[in-house]
Amino acid sequence: MKHFVLIAWAVIAGLRLSAQSPFFIYVQSEPATAFSVSCKGQTLRSSQTGYLIVSNLTDTVLQLAVSFPDKKQPDQLFVVRTQGSDQGYLLKDYGDKGWGLLDWRQLLVTYAERPTNTRAEPIGATNKEDFAVLLAKASGDSSLLAESPKPVAEEKPAPQPKPTPDSKPLLEPQPVPEKKPAPEPKPAVIPVPSYCTSILTEAAFKECVTKTEEAKSETSKVAVVRAFINGRCFTIEQVKTLAMLLATDEIKYDFLLEFWTQTAERERYLSLVSVFGSSGTADRFKEMFQ
């Protein structure tokens, strides 16, 4: 449950507050189990640990058909009202009430359709505050609400006037300017998004790599990386390096699906398809993030 709260906070803290297009839906099963979702003519499979992202959505009302491997559970059909913004849901069996999707922002459950109708019920207090605000108040850490700094626009030099056909060259000799060595290019500064407190420093990342390499199993390697989050985000290059330390494509797929919530450069996430050796796994990854 503790791990779920961390993932939930990471997703919800990153949700955009105003309606934009396109948007995504993040679904996590509880307890962790594989499933698939059919939406708008495409079917996506979750990771083995139960994470799934449906991206590039534009509709405010969606039908999500959820199915499970080997038909261990009956298929479930949900009608989700997204209001055109990013959403996070917990997929869970509520016993006599059937399967439901818990909205992490509004703390409401949308149950699978039955012959009558679909209903939404509040869970716990019907507080209308955003989940991130509730979490900040509970932890006493106001930095969780801090907005990401906006990159400063680079000033461009004013354009020089072009010479006209009637212009004449200067007759007086001009001094030859001394050549100075070109300055070394500085690495691009990656803005810190609102869902992170900071980006992992190079020193912390090197320590993370060292401890990950020393871990004895794939599970313990992923656990080591989780321990370095602490509200921070990774760059794309850092995520790629860590993914390459894992043994199989399936483990890499699960890792990348989970750590998408802890990446500062989500718009570049599709470039991580290069870590896979199997074309089948690479295609699954593309379907998830295209």
C-alpha positions as CSV (number, residue, x, y, z in Angstrom):
1,M,0.0,0.0,0.0
2,K,2.9,2.3,0.8
3,H,4.3,1.8,-2.7
4,F,0.9,2.5,-4.2
5,V,0.7,5.9,-2.4
6,L,4.1,6.9,-3.7
7,I,3.1,6.0,-7.3
8,A,-0.3,7.7,-6.8
9,W,1.4,10.9,-5.6
10,A,3.9,10.9,-8.4
11,V,1.1,10.6,-11.0
12,I,-1.4,13.0,-9.4
13,A,1.2,15.7,-8.7
14,G,2.0,15.7,-12.4
15,L,-1.5,16.1,-13.6
16,R,-2.2,19.4,-15.5
17,L,-4.7,21.6,-13.9
18,S,-6.3,22.9,-17.0
19,A,-8.0,21.0,-19.8
20,Q,-5.5,20.4,-22.7
21,S,-5.4,18.2,-25.7
22,P,-4.2,15.5,-26.0
23,F,-4.2,13.9,-22.5
24,F,-3.5,10.5,-20.9
25,I,-5.0,8.0,-18.5
26,Y,-2.9,6.1,-16.1
27,V,-4.3,2.8,-14.7
28,Q,-2.8,0.7,-11.9
29,S,-4.3,-2.6,-10.6
30,E,-4.6,-3.4,-6.9
31,P,-3.3,-5.9,-6.1
32,A,-0.7,-5.8,-8.8
33,T,-1.8,-8.1,-11.7
34,A,-1.6,-7.9,-15.5
35,F,-4.6,-6.8,-17.5
36,S,-5.3,-5.1,-20.8
37,V,-7.5,-2.2,-21.9
38,S,-9.3,-1.7,-25.2
39,C,-10.1,2.0,-26.0
40,K,-11.0,3.7,-29.3
41,G,-10.0,0.7,-31.4
42,Q,-6.7,-0.1,-29.8
43,T,-5.8,-2.7,-27.1
44,L,-3.0,-2.1,-24.7
45,R,-1.4,-4.6,-22.3
46,S,-0.2,-3.6,-18.9
47,S,3.2,-4.6,-17.4
48,Q,3.3,-7.7,-15.4
49,T,3.1,-5.6,-12.3
50,G,-0.1,-3.9,-13.4
51,Y,0.8,-0.5,-14.9
52,L,-0.8,0.9,-18.0
53,I,-0.9,4.3,-19.8
54,V,-3.5,5.2,-22.5
55,S,-2.1,8.3,-24.3
56,N,-3.1,10.8,-27.0
57,L,-6.7,11.0,-25.8
58,T,-9.1,13.8,-26.7
59,D,-12.6,12.7,-25.7
60,T,-14.2,13.8,-22.5
61,V,-16.2,10.5,-22.2
62,L,-14.4,7.2,-22.9
63,Q,-15.4,3.6,-22.9
64,L,-12.7,1.4,-21.4
65,A,-13.0,-2.4,-21.8
66,V,-10.8,-4.2,-19.3
67,S,-9.9,-7.9,-19.7
68,F,-7.6,-10.2,-17.8
69,P,-5.2,-13.0,-18.9
70,D,-6.6,-16.5,-19.3
71,K,-10.1,-15.0,-18.5
72,K,-9.5,-15.5,-14.8
73,Q,-12.0,-12.6,-14.3
74,P,-14.9,-11.6,-16.6
75,D,-14.3,-8.6,-18.9
76,Q,-15.3,-5.3,-17.4
77,L,-16.7,-2.2,-19.2
78,F,-16.3,1.3,-17.8
79,V,-17.6,4.6,-18.9
80,V,-15.1,7.3,-17.7
81,R,-15.8,11.0,-17.8
82,T,-12.3,12.6,-18.0
83,Q,-13.2,16.3,-18.5
84,G,-10.5,16.4,-21.1
85,S,-7.6,16.3,-18.6
86,D,-5.0,13.8,-17.4
87,Q,-6.4,11.2,-15.0
88,G,-5.1,8.4,-12.7
89,Y,-7.1,5.4,-11.7
90,L,-6.8,2.4,-9.4
91,L,-8.4,-0.8,-10.8
92,K,-9.8,-2.9,-8.0
93,D,-12.4,-5.6,-7.2
94,Y,-14.9,-4.1,-4.7
95,G,-16.5,-7.4,-3.9
96,D,-20.4,-7.3,-4.1
97,K,-20.2,-3.9,-5.8
98,G,-18.1,-5.4,-8.6
99,W,-14.9,-3.9,-10.3
100,G,-14.3,-0.2,-10.0
101,L,-11.9,2.5,-11.1
102,L,-10.9,4.8,-8.2
103,D,-10.2,8.4,-9.4
104,W,-7.1,9.5,-7.5
105,R,-8.0,13.2,-7.7
106,Q,-11.6,13.2,-6.8
107,L,-11.5,10.0,-4.7
108,L,-14.6,8.7,-6.5
109,V,-15.2,5.1,-7.7
110,T,-16.7,4.4,-11.2
111,Y,-18.0,0.9,-11.2
112,A,-18.2,-1.4,-14.2
113,E,-21.4,-1.2,-16.2
114,R,-24.2,-3.5,-15.2
115,P,-27.6,-4.0,-16.9
116,T,-28.9,-1.0,-15.0
117,N,-26.4,1.9,-15.0
118,T,-23.0,3.1,-14.0
119,R,-22.6,5.0,-10.7
120,A,-19.9,6.8,-8.9
121,E,-19.6,6.8,-5.2
122,P,-17.3,8.9,-2.9
123,I,-14.6,7.1,-0.9
124,G,-14.1,8.5,2.6
125,A,-14.4,12.2,2.9
126,T,-15.9,14.1,0.0
127,N,-13.2,16.7,0.0
128,K,-13.0,18.6,-3.2
129,E,-9.4,19.6,-2.8
130,D,-6.8,18.2,-5.2
131,F,-5.1,15.0,-4.0
132,A,-1.8,16.8,-4.1
133,V,-3.1,19.5,-1.7
134,L,-4.3,16.8,0.7
135,L,-1.0,15.1,0.6
136,A,0.9,18.3,1.2
137,K,-1.3,19.1,4.2
138,A,-0.9,15.6,5.6
139,S,2.9,15.6,5.3
140,G,3.4,19.2,6.3
141,D,5.6,19.7,3.2
142,S,4.4,22.7,1.2
143,S,7.1,22.1,-1.4
144,L,4.9,19.5,-2.9
145,L,2.8,22.3,-4.2
146,A,5.7,24.3,-5.6
147,E,5.4,25.1,-9.3
148,S,8.2,24.2,-11.6
149,P,10.6,27.1,-12.6
150,K,10.0,28.4,-16.1
151,P,13.1,28.4,-18.4
152,V,14.3,31.9,-19.2
153,A,13.9,32.8,-22.8
154,E,17.3,33.2,-24.5
155,E,17.9,36.7,-25.9
156,K,18.7,36.7,-29.6
157,P,21.0,39.4,-31.1
158,A,19.3,42.0,-33.2
159,P,19.6,41.3,-37.0
160,Q,22.3,43.2,-38.8
161,P,21.2,45.3,-41.9
162,K,22.1,43.6,-45.1
163,P,24.3,45.6,-47.6
164,T,22.5,47.2,-50.6
165,P,23.7,46.8,-54.2
166,D,24.9,50.4,-54.1
167,S,27.0,50.0,-51.0
168,K,30.8,50.4,-51.5
169,P,33.6,48.7,-49.6
170,L,35.5,50.8,-47.1
171,L,38.8,52.0,-48.4
172,E,40.4,52.3,-45.0
173,P,42.1,49.1,-43.8
174,Q,40.2,47.4,-40.9
175,P,42.1,45.9,-37.9
176,V,42.1,42.1,-37.9
177,P,40.3,40.9,-34.7
178,E,42.2,38.5,-32.5
179,K,40.9,35.0,-32.6
180,K,39.7,33.7,-29.3
181,P,39.1,30.0,-28.5
182,A,35.4,29.1,-28.8
183,P,33.8,28.6,-25.4
184,E,32.9,25.0,-24.6
185,P,29.1,24.4,-25.0
186,K,27.3,24.2,-21.8
187,P,24.9,21.3,-21.2
188,A,21.2,22.2,-21.6
189,V,19.4,23.0,-18.4
190,I,16.4,20.7,-17.9
191,P,13.5,22.6,-16.2
192,V,12.2,20.9,-13.0
193,P,8.6,19.9,-13.6
194,S,5.9,20.6,-11.0
195,Y,5.7,16.9,-9.9
196,C,9.4,16.8,-8.8
197,T,11.2,18.6,-6.1
198,S,14.5,18.4,-8.1
199,I,16.4,16.4,-10.6
200,L,18.9,13.7,-9.5
201,T,22.4,15.2,-9.4
202,E,25.3,13.5,-11.2
203,A,26.8,12.5,-7.9
204,A,23.6,10.9,-6.6
205,F,23.1,9.2,-10.0
206,K,26.6,7.7,-9.9
207,E,25.9,6.4,-6.5
208,C,22.6,5.0,-7.7
209,V,24.3,3.2,-10.6
210,T,27.0,1.7,-8.4
211,K,24.4,0.3,-5.9
212,T,22.2,-1.0,-8.7
213,E,25.1,-2.9,-10.2
214,E,25.9,-4.4,-6.8
215,A,22.4,-5.7,-6.3
216,K,22.0,-9.5,-6.6
217,S,18.6,-9.8,-8.3
218,E,16.5,-7.8,-10.8
219,T,13.9,-7.1,-8.1
220,S,16.5,-5.7,-5.7
221,K,18.0,-3.5,-8.5
222,V,14.6,-1.8,-9.1
223,A,14.2,-1.4,-5.3
224,V,17.6,0.4,-5.2
225,V,16.4,2.9,-7.9
226,R,13.1,3.5,-6.0
227,A,15.1,4.4,-2.9
228,F,16.7,7.2,-4.8
229,I,13.5,8.9,-5.8
230,N,12.6,10.8,-2.6
231,G,10.5,13.3,-4.7
232,R,13.2,13.7,-7.3
233,C,13.1,13.0,-11.0
234,F,15.5,11.3,-13.4
235,T,16.6,12.6,-16.8
236,I,16.0,10.5,-20.0
237,E,19.7,9.6,-20.1
238,Q,19.7,8.5,-16.5
239,V,16.6,6.3,-17.0
240,K,18.2,4.7,-20.1
241,T,21.4,3.9,-18.3
242,L,19.5,2.3,-15.4
243,A,17.3,0.3,-17.8
244,M,20.3,-1.1,-19.5
245,L,21.5,-2.6,-16.2
246,L,18.4,-4.9,-16.2
247,A,18.6,-8.4,-17.7
248,T,15.5,-9.0,-19.8
249,D,13.3,-6.9,-22.1
250,E,10.2,-7.8,-19.9
251,I,11.9,-6.4,-16.8
252,K,13.0,-3.3,-18.7
253,Y,9.5,-2.8,-20.0
254,D,8.0,-3.0,-16.4
255,F,10.8,-0.6,-15.2
256,L,10.2,2.0,-17.9
257,L,6.4,1.9,-17.4
258,E,6.8,2.5,-13.7
259,F,9.5,5.2,-13.9
260,W,7.7,7.3,-16.5
261,T,6.1,9.0,-13.5
262,Q,9.6,9.9,-12.2
263,T,11.0,11.3,-15.5
264,A,11.6,15.0,-16.1
265,E,11.5,14.7,-19.9
266,R,8.3,12.8,-20.6
267,E,8.1,14.2,-24.1
268,R,11.3,12.3,-25.0
269,Y,10.2,9.0,-23.4
270,L,9.6,7.2,-26.7
271,S,13.3,7.4,-27.5
272,L,13.9,4.8,-24.8
273,V,12.6,2.1,-27.2
274,S,16.2,1.6,-28.1
275,V,16.9,-0.3,-24.9
276,F,14.9,-3.3,-26.1
277,G,16.4,-6.2,-28.1
278,S,13.0,-7.8,-29.0
279,S,11.0,-6.1,-31.7
280,G,7.8,-7.4,-30.0
281,T,8.5,-5.6,-26.7
282,A,9.6,-2.5,-28.6
283,D,6.3,-2.4,-30.5
284,R,4.4,-2.8,-27.2
285,F,6.4,0.2,-25.8
286,K,5.6,2.3,-28.9
287,E,1.9,1.6,-28.6
288,M,2.0,2.8,-25.0
289,F,3.7,6.1,-25.6
290,Q,3.0,7.1,-29.2
